[in-house]
Amino acid sequence: MTKFSFEKSKALSRRAHELIPAGAHTYSKADDQFPLNAPGFIERGEGCTVWDVDGNQFLDWGMGLRSVILGHGYPAVNDAVFAQIAKGVNFLRPSPVEVELAELLHEIIPSAEMVKFAKNGSNVTSAAIRLARAHTGRELIAFCREHPFFSFDDWFIGTTPANAGVPDVITSQSLAFHYNDIQSLEKLFAEHPSQIAAVILEPVAIEAPANNFLQQVRDVAHKNGALLIFDEMITGFRWHLSGAQAYFDVIPDISTFGKAIGNGFSVAVLAGKKEVLELGGIKHGKPKVFLLSTTHGSETHSLAASVATIREMSQRGVVSHLWKIGKALQDGFNNLAAQMGVADYIGCIGYPCSPAIVTRDREKQVSMPFRTLFLQEMIQHGVLIPYVATSFSHTEKEVDQTLEAATHALDVYARALEEGVEKYLVGPAVKPVFRKFN
């Protein structure tokens, strides 16, 4: 166990909270998402190692909220970015790299007959919603309740507890169904005939689709005249280089990608059938959809990063590596939990390419205090693991280091189950991002 000092982080945090709401520009990076002993500000990273402003070193499994799929400071990506920066990053007219990336995505993603670029996932998912409404002439949207985040825009964020500022009239247009419950989706269509424009969901998160669920969703949507939208922000480039739509062989009408596509650089993609995306074009006689029009959506260095990332993934077998390392961590962690007698309370679940650690209390209920305790104890041993976002830079060595840290963390976890978690927490428990009040 290492004794860490966070004096510079604490000073920066005080300044940040005076100037930045939540002290961070992404709620998932805010103080309330981490235990008290977490590093406050990361200064640099290399591969899957990061250093904070106080010089503390950590093994990183969060990898930029899952956006860094090759590794921090990955040379092939950086070289492409530096070369493009030397030419300029934003021009009056389109740049050739826009066509280069569009052709590459068209080649590898089944649903990408046309593409449009933006800087973040919320923009492209909301653009997908607007397209679906324009294409169908309908207003309602069916979304999967179990999938935690689609957009910060009103159509989705208004359906969460953090709905302040969103008019009820907008929230009422978004209808929830449940994953692996096709009847719940069919019920929405029966209750709102010829009114639902689209069905949006992640193809998969933790729970596997059962009984051809994704095929059923597609069929129900199309039978009722609605479009199918896959949010592949997380699944894209992890399950399969061509997305989870290729892994499960279910091709949506529209799909959205982001996060890992640029190895941490800001790139988001709206992809879909030409007949749908062309509505946002300027060479048709139908009402024009003002789709995505952003000054920085086609910044050349970010698009160059995406081209380099995809080529590196394709040529170096990155996806198979993610599955291999994820399985090694998952199996090792679950075996360790079983050996230490806590397997009923903590485990590494989901698909090996994107596993998740679930924490439960003595009643076997999912527990934020126990999640906090686990994160706290892993940090004490030099491991940041709020998510398990395997990257090409993670190897068996990092798996072994993580399991060594987990041996200590699970020992404390076992004692907390017997004696109470509050005895072992050094600060407040982490909180859900979506909540009514702070």
C-alpha positions as CSV (number, residue, x, y, z in Angstrom):
1,M,0.0,0.0,0.0
2,T,1.3,3.5,-1.0
3,K,0.7,6.6,1.0
4,F,-0.5,9.3,-1.4
5,S,-0.5,13.0,-1.0
6,F,-3.1,15.2,-2.8
7,E,-2.2,18.7,-1.8
8,K,-2.0,20.1,-5.3
9,S,-5.2,18.3,-6.3
10,K,-7.1,19.8,-3.3
11,A,-5.9,23.3,-4.1
12,L,-7.0,22.9,-7.7
13,S,-10.3,21.5,-6.6
14,R,-11.1,24.5,-4.5
15,R,-10.4,26.8,-7.5
16,A,-12.4,24.6,-9.9
17,H,-15.5,24.6,-7.8
18,E,-15.4,28.4,-7.7
19,L,-15.4,28.6,-11.5
20,I,-16.9,25.4,-12.9
21,P,-20.3,23.9,-11.9
22,A,-19.6,20.5,-10.3
23,G,-15.8,21.2,-10.6
24,A,-15.6,19.3,-13.8
25,H,-17.0,19.4,-17.3
26,T,-18.4,15.9,-17.2
27,Y,-20.5,14.8,-14.3
28,S,-18.9,11.4,-14.4
29,K,-15.6,13.0,-13.5
30,A,-17.0,15.0,-10.5
31,D,-15.9,14.6,-6.9
32,D,-19.2,12.8,-5.9
33,Q,-18.4,9.9,-8.3
34,F,-15.2,9.0,-6.5
35,P,-14.1,8.1,-2.9
36,L,-12.4,10.8,-0.8
37,N,-8.9,9.3,-1.5
38,A,-9.1,9.5,-5.3
39,P,-6.7,11.7,-7.2
40,G,-8.4,15.0,-8.0
41,F,-6.6,16.0,-11.3
42,I,-4.8,13.8,-13.8
43,E,-1.8,15.6,-15.4
44,R,-0.6,13.0,-17.9
45,G,-0.9,9.4,-19.1
46,E,1.1,6.8,-20.9
47,G,-0.4,3.6,-22.1
48,C,-2.6,2.5,-19.2
49,T,-0.7,4.5,-16.5
50,V,-1.6,8.0,-15.3
51,W,0.1,10.5,-13.0
52,D,-1.8,13.1,-11.1
53,V,-0.7,16.7,-10.4
54,D,0.9,15.6,-7.2
55,G,3.1,13.1,-9.0
56,N,1.2,10.0,-7.8
57,Q,1.1,7.1,-10.2
58,F,-1.9,4.8,-10.9
59,L,-2.9,1.9,-13.1
60,D,-5.8,3.2,-15.1
61,W,-8.8,1.1,-16.0
62,G,-11.2,4.0,-16.5
63,M,-9.4,5.2,-19.7
64,G,-11.0,8.5,-20.2
65,L,-14.5,7.2,-19.5
66,R,-13.9,4.4,-21.9
67,S,-12.8,6.7,-24.7
68,V,-9.1,5.6,-24.8
69,I,-9.0,2.2,-26.5
70,L,-5.4,2.0,-27.6
71,G,-3.7,3.8,-24.7
72,H,-2.8,7.3,-23.4
73,G,-0.4,9.1,-25.7
74,Y,-0.5,6.3,-28.3
75,P,2.3,7.0,-30.8
76,A,0.6,6.2,-34.0
77,V,-2.4,8.3,-33.1
78,N,-0.3,11.2,-31.8
79,D,1.8,11.1,-35.0
80,A,-1.3,11.5,-37.2
81,V,-2.6,14.3,-35.0
82,F,0.7,16.2,-35.0
83,A,1.0,15.9,-38.8
84,Q,-2.5,17.3,-39.2
85,I,-2.1,20.1,-36.7
86,A,0.9,21.3,-38.7
87,K,-1.4,21.7,-41.7
88,G,-4.2,23.5,-39.7
89,V,-7.2,22.1,-37.8
90,N,-10.2,24.1,-39.2
91,F,-10.9,25.6,-42.6
92,L,-13.5,27.5,-44.5
93,R,-14.4,24.5,-46.6
94,P,-14.3,20.7,-46.0
95,S,-10.9,19.0,-45.6
96,P,-9.9,15.7,-47.4
97,V,-9.7,13.9,-44.1
98,E,-13.5,14.2,-43.7
99,V,-14.0,12.1,-46.8
100,E,-11.2,9.7,-45.8
101,L,-12.8,8.9,-42.5
102,A,-16.3,8.8,-44.0
103,E,-15.1,6.2,-46.6
104,L,-13.4,4.2,-43.9
105,L,-16.5,4.1,-41.7
106,H,-18.7,3.2,-44.7
107,E,-16.4,0.3,-45.4
108,I,-16.4,-1.2,-41.9
109,I,-19.9,-0.3,-40.3
110,P,-22.8,-2.2,-41.9
111,S,-25.3,0.7,-41.3
112,A,-23.1,3.5,-42.4
113,E,-24.4,4.3,-45.9
114,M,-23.9,7.9,-45.0
115,V,-22.2,9.5,-42.0
116,K,-22.1,12.9,-40.2
117,F,-19.5,14.0,-37.7
118,A,-19.8,15.9,-34.4
119,K,-17.9,16.3,-31.2
120,N,-19.9,14.4,-28.6
121,G,-22.4,11.6,-28.3
122,S,-25.3,13.6,-27.1
123,N,-25.3,15.7,-30.3
124,V,-25.5,12.6,-32.6
125,T,-28.1,10.7,-30.7
126,S,-30.3,13.8,-30.6
127,A,-29.7,14.3,-34.3
128,A,-30.8,10.6,-34.8
129,I,-34.0,11.4,-33.0
130,R,-34.7,14.5,-35.2
131,L,-34.0,12.4,-38.3
132,A,-36.4,9.7,-37.3
133,R,-39.1,12.2,-36.6
134,A,-38.6,13.9,-39.9
135,H,-38.5,10.6,-41.8
136,T,-41.6,9.2,-40.2
137,G,-43.6,12.3,-39.5
138,R,-44.2,11.1,-36.0
139,E,-43.2,12.6,-32.6
140,L,-42.8,9.9,-29.9
141,I,-39.6,8.1,-29.1
142,A,-39.3,4.7,-27.4
143,F,-36.1,4.3,-25.3
144,C,-34.7,1.5,-23.2
145,R,-35.0,2.3,-19.5
146,E,-32.1,0.0,-18.4
147,H,-29.5,1.9,-20.5
148,P,-28.3,4.8,-18.4
149,F,-27.5,7.6,-20.8
150,F,-28.4,8.6,-24.3
151,S,-28.1,12.4,-24.3
152,F,-28.0,15.5,-22.2
153,D,-30.7,17.0,-24.4
154,D,-34.2,17.4,-23.2
155,W,-35.8,14.4,-24.9
156,F,-33.8,12.1,-22.7
157,I,-32.5,14.0,-19.7
158,G,-36.1,14.9,-18.9
159,T,-36.9,11.3,-18.2
160,T,-34.3,11.0,-15.4
161,P,-34.5,12.3,-11.9
162,A,-32.2,15.2,-12.9
163,N,-34.9,16.8,-15.0
164,A,-34.8,20.4,-13.7
165,G,-35.4,22.8,-16.6
166,V,-37.1,20.4,-18.9
167,P,-40.8,21.1,-19.8
168,D,-43.2,18.2,-19.2
169,V,-44.5,18.5,-22.7
170,I,-41.1,17.3,-24.0
171,T,-40.6,14.6,-21.4
172,S,-44.0,13.2,-22.3
173,Q,-42.8,12.4,-25.9
174,S,-40.2,9.9,-24.6
175,L,-41.6,6.4,-23.6
176,A,-39.6,3.8,-21.8
177,F,-39.5,0.0,-22.5
178,H,-37.4,-2.7,-20.9
179,Y,-34.5,-4.6,-22.2
180,N,-35.2,-8.3,-23.0
181,D,-38.9,-7.6,-22.5
182,I,-40.3,-7.4,-26.0
183,Q,-43.9,-7.2,-24.7
184,S,-43.1,-3.9,-23.0
185,L,-42.2,-2.5,-26.4
186,E,-45.2,-4.0,-28.1
187,K,-47.3,-2.4,-25.4
188,L,-46.0,1.0,-26.3
189,F,-46.9,0.6,-29.9
190,A,-50.3,-0.7,-29.1
191,E,-51.0,2.3,-26.8
192,H,-49.6,4.8,-29.3
193,P,-50.5,3.5,-32.8
194,S,-48.8,5.3,-35.6
195,Q,-47.2,7.8,-33.2
196,I,-43.7,6.3,-32.4
197,A,-40.9,7.5,-34.7
198,A,-38.1,5.4,-33.4
199,V,-36.8,2.9,-30.9
200,I,-33.4,3.7,-29.4
201,L,-31.3,1.4,-27.3
202,E,-27.8,0.2,-26.8
203,P,-27.5,-3.2,-28.5
204,V,-26.1,-4.6,-25.3
205,A,-24.7,-3.4,-22.0
206,I,-24.2,-5.9,-19.2
207,E,-27.2,-8.2,-19.8
208,A,-27.0,-10.3,-22.9
209,P,-29.9,-10.1,-25.4
210,A,-32.1,-13.2,-24.9
211,N,-34.4,-15.0,-27.3
212,N,-33.2,-13.0,-30.3
213,F,-34.3,-9.8,-28.5
214,L,-32.5,-7.4,-30.9
215,Q,-34.0,-9.1,-33.9
216,Q,-37.4,-8.8,-32.3
217,V,-37.0,-5.2,-31.5
218,R,-36.1,-4.5,-35.1
219,D,-39.0,-6.5,-36.4
220,V,-41.5,-4.8,-34.0
221,A,-40.2,-1.3,-34.9
222,H,-40.4,-1.9,-38.6
223,K,-43.8,-3.6,-38.4
224,N,-45.1,-0.5,-36.8
225,G,-43.4,2.0,-39.2
226,A,-40.7,3.1,-36.8
227,L,-36.9,3.3,-37.2
228,L,-34.4,1.4,-35.2
229,I,-31.5,3.4,-33.6
230,F,-28.5,1.7,-32.0
231,D,-26.5,3.8,-29.6
232,E,-23.0,2.3,-30.0
233,M,-21.1,4.8,-28.0
234,I,-19.7,2.0,-25.8
235,T,-20.2,-1.1,-27.9
236,G,-18.7,0.4,-31.0
237,F,-15.2,-0.9,-31.6
238,R,-15.2,-3.1,-28.4
239,W,-17.5,-6.0,-29.3
240,H,-16.4,-5.9,-32.9
241,L,-14.5,-3.5,-35.2
242,S,-17.8,-3.1,-37.1
243,G,-19.8,-2.5,-34.0
244,A,-22.2,-4.7,-31.9
245,Q,-24.6,-4.5,-34.9
246,A,-22.1,-6.8,-36.7
247,Y,-21.4,-8.9,-33.6
248,F,-25.2,-9.6,-33.2
249,D,-26.0,-9.4,-37.0
250,V,-28.8,-6.9,-36.5
251,I,-28.4,-3.8,-38.7
252,P,-30.3,-0.7,-37.5
253,D,-31.6,2.2,-39.6
254,I,-29.4,4.7,-37.7
255,S,-26.5,4.2,-35.4
256,T,-24.3,6.5,-33.3
257,F,-20.6,6.1,-32.4
258,G,-18.1,7.9,-30.2
259,K,-15.8,7.4,-27.3
260,A,-13.2,4.9,-28.5
261,I,-13.4,5.9,-32.1
262,G,-10.7,8.6,-31.7
263,N,-8.6,7.1,-28.8
264,G,-9.7,10.0,-26.5
265,F,-9.9,12.7,-29.2
266,S,-13.4,14.2,-29.6
267,V,-15.2,12.5,-32.4
268,A,-18.8,11.3,-32.6
269,V,-20.5,9.8,-35.6
270,L,-24.1,9.6,-36.9
271,A,-24.4,6.8,-39.3
272,G,-27.3,5.3,-41.2
273,K,-29.3,4.5,-44.3
274,K,-28.8,7.0,-47.1
275,E,-32.6,7.5,-47.5
276,V,-32.7,8.7,-43.9
277,L,-29.5,10.7,-43.5
278,E,-29.9,12.3,-46.9
279,L,-32.8,14.3,-45.3
280,G,-30.0,16.4,-43.7
281,G,-28.5,17.0,-47.1
282,I,-29.0,19.8,-49.7
283,K,-29.7,17.7,-52.8
284,H,-33.3,16.6,-52.3
285,G,-36.7,18.2,-52.7
286,K,-38.1,17.2,-49.3
287,P,-38.2,19.4,-46.2
288,K,-34.6,20.0,-45.1
289,V,-33.6,18.6,-41.7
290,F,-31.2,20.9,-40.0
291,L,-29.2,18.0,-38.9
292,L,-25.7,18.7,-37.5
293,S,-24.0,22.0,-38.3
294,T,-21.1,22.6,-35.9
295,T,-18.0,24.7,-36.4
296,H,-15.8,22.2,-34.7
297,G,-17.5,19.0,-35.8
298,S,-14.9,18.3,-38.5
299,E,-11.7,19.5,-36.8
300,T,-9.1,17.8,-38.9
301,H,-6.8,16.6,-36.1
302,S,-9.6,14.7,-34.3
303,L,-10.7,13.1,-37.6
304,A,-7.0,12.2,-38.3
305,A,-6.9,10.6,-34.8
306,S,-10.0,8.5,-35.7
307,V,-8.5,7.3,-39.0
308,A,-5.3,6.3,-37.2
309,T,-7.2,4.6,-34.4
310,I,-9.3,2.5,-36.7
311,R,-6.4,1.5,-38.9
312,E,-4.4,0.5,-35.8
313,M,-7.3,-1.5,-34.5
314,S,-7.8,-3.2,-37.8
315,Q,-4.1,-4.1,-38.4
316,R,-3.1,-5.1,-34.8
317,G,-6.1,-7.2,-33.7
318,V,-7.1,-4.8,-30.9
319,V,-10.6,-6.1,-30.5
320,S,-9.5,-9.7,-29.8
321,H,-6.9,-8.3,-27.3
322,L,-9.7,-6.5,-25.4
323,W,-11.7,-9.7,-25.1
324,K,-8.6,-11.7,-24.0
325,I,-7.5,-9.2,-21.3
326,G,-11.0,-8.6,-20.2
327,K,-11.6,-12.4,-19.7
328,A,-8.3,-12.8,-17.8
329,L,-9.3,-10.0,-15.4
330,Q,-12.9,-11.2,-15.1
331,D,-12.0,-14.8,-14.4
332,G,-9.1,-13.9,-12.1
333,F,-11.3,-11.5,-10.1
334,N,-14.2,-13.9,-9.8
335,N,-11.9,-16.7,-8.7
336,L,-10.3,-14.5,-6.1
337,A,-13.7,-13.4,-4.8
338,A,-14.8,-17.0,-4.5
339,Q,-11.5,-17.9,-2.6
340,M,-12.1,-15.1,-0.2
341,G,-15.7,-16.0,0.4
342,V,-17.3,-12.8,-1.0
343,A,-18.4,-14.0,-4.4
344,D,-22.1,-13.5,-3.4
345,Y,-21.4,-9.8,-2.7
346,I,-19.0,-8.7,-5.4
347,G,-18.2,-9.9,-8.9
348,C,-17.0,-9.0,-12.3
349,I,-19.9,-9.5,-14.7
350,G,-20.9,-8.8,-18.3
351,Y,-19.0,-9.4,-21.6
352,P,-15.2,-9.8,-21.3
353,C,-14.7,-7.0,-23.8
354,S,-16.5,-4.5,-21.5
355,P,-16.9,-6.1,-18.0
356,A,-18.3,-4.4,-14.9
357,I,-17.7,-4.9,-11.2
358,V,-20.9,-5.1,-9.2
359,T,-20.9,-4.5,-5.4
360,R,-23.6,-5.7,-3.0
361,D,-24.3,-5.4,0.7
362,R,-25.1,-8.1,3.2
363,E,-28.6,-8.3,1.9
364,K,-27.1,-8.8,-1.6
365,Q,-28.5,-5.5,-2.8
366,V,-26.5,-3.3,-5.1
367,S,-24.7,-0.8,-2.8
368,M,-23.1,2.6,-3.4
369,P,-21.3,2.5,0.0
370,F,-19.7,-0.8,-0.9
371,R,-18.8,0.4,-4.3
372,T,-17.1,3.4,-2.7
373,L,-15.2,1.1,-0.3
374,F,-14.0,-1.1,-3.1
375,L,-12.8,1.9,-5.2
376,Q,-11.2,3.4,-2.1
377,E,-9.2,0.3,-1.3
378,M,-8.1,-0.2,-4.9
379,I,-6.9,3.4,-5.0
380,Q,-4.9,2.7,-1.8
381,H,-3.0,0.1,-3.8
382,G,-2.5,2.2,-6.9
383,V,-5.4,1.1,-9.1
384,L,-8.1,3.4,-10.6
385,I,-11.1,1.1,-11.6
386,P,-14.4,3.1,-11.6
387,Y,-15.0,1.2,-14.9
388,V,-13.3,-1.7,-16.6
389,A,-12.4,-0.3,-19.9
390,T,-9.8,-2.6,-21.3
391,S,-7.3,-1.1,-23.8
392,F,-4.6,-2.3,-26.1
393,S,-2.1,-1.1,-23.5
394,H,-3.4,-3.4,-20.8
395,T,-1.5,-6.7,-20.6
396,E,-1.4,-9.7,-18.3
397,K,1.0,-7.7,-16.1
398,E,-1.6,-5.1,-15.4
399,V,-4.2,-7.9,-14.7
400,D,-1.8,-9.4,-12.2
401,Q,-1.2,-6.0,-10.6
402,T,-5.0,-5.5,-10.3
403,L,-5.6,-8.8,-8.8
404,E,-2.9,-8.2,-6.2
405,A,-4.6,-5.0,-5.3
406,A,-8.0,-6.7,-5.2
407,T,-6.7,-9.3,-2.7
408,H,-6.2,-6.5,-0.2
409,A,-9.4,-4.7,-1.2
410,L,-11.6,-7.8,-0.9
411,D,-10.1,-8.6,2.5
412,V,-11.4,-5.2,3.7
413,Y,-14.7,-5.8,1.9
414,A,-15.2,-9.0,3.8
415,R,-14.6,-7.3,7.1
416,A,-17.0,-4.5,6.2
417,L,-19.7,-7.1,5.4
418,E,-19.3,-8.4,9.0
419,E,-18.7,-5.2,10.9
420,G,-20.5,-2.6,8.7
421,V,-19.2,-0.6,5.8
422,E,-19.3,2.8,7.6
423,K,-16.4,1.6,9.8
424,Y,-14.1,1.4,6.8
425,L,-15.1,4.3,4.6
426,V,-12.8,7.4,4.9
427,G,-15.4,9.7,3.3
428,P,-18.9,9.9,1.9
429,A,-20.3,7.3,-0.4
430,V,-20.4,8.0,-4.1
431,K,-23.8,9.1,-5.5
432,P,-25.8,8.4,-8.7
433,V,-25.2,10.9,-11.4
434,F,-28.9,11.1,-12.1
435,R,-30.6,12.4,-8.9
436,K,-33.1,15.0,-8.0
437,F,-31.1,16.9,-5.4
438,N,-27.4,17.0,-4.5
